């Protein structure tokens, strides 16, 4: 959680806003914590991918 910053939190909230409306969440606290942990990894991998696309690497 030390890698968590405002950009990653906004990234996670954006992902949460894009969920299908029919998804039922039974334990919201654990779900949000899981989303934040996943967002850390996804944020950096998406950033790396975007960098490679923008600058033609890979």
N, C-alpha and C positions, 0 to 999 in steps of 0.2 A: 504493500500500500504506500510505500515511500515514493514510488514512481508516479503516484496519482497527482495530477495537476488540473487546473481549470479546463484546459483543452481536452483532456481525456474525459473529464466529467461531462462536458458538453457533447463530446462524441458519443458517450454512453447514453445520454438523454436523447440524442437524435436517433440512436438505434431503438430505444424504447418507444419513441413516438412512431416508429415505422412498423411496430408489431401489428399483426393481424388483429382486428377487433374482436374476433371470436375466441381468442386465447384466454383460458382461465388460469389465473395465478393464485395458488392456494397459500403460499408462504411468501408474502411480498418482501419481507426483510431479506431472507436468503436469496431470493431471486435478484434483488437489486445488488446485493454484495457480489453475487456471481457475475452479473452483468458488468460491474466495475472491474473485477479481476480480468474478465475476458476482454474488456475494452482496452486495458493496458497493452495486452499482446496485439490485439487487432489494430490499435491505433498506430503502433510502431511498424507493423508489417504493411499496413495500408500506406503509411508515409513513405516507407522504402519503395513500395511498388510505384507510387505516384512519382517519386523522384526518378526512378528508372524510366518511366514512361515519358516524363517531361524532358529528360536529358539524354534519352536514347541508349541507356545502358541495359544490358541483359538481354 
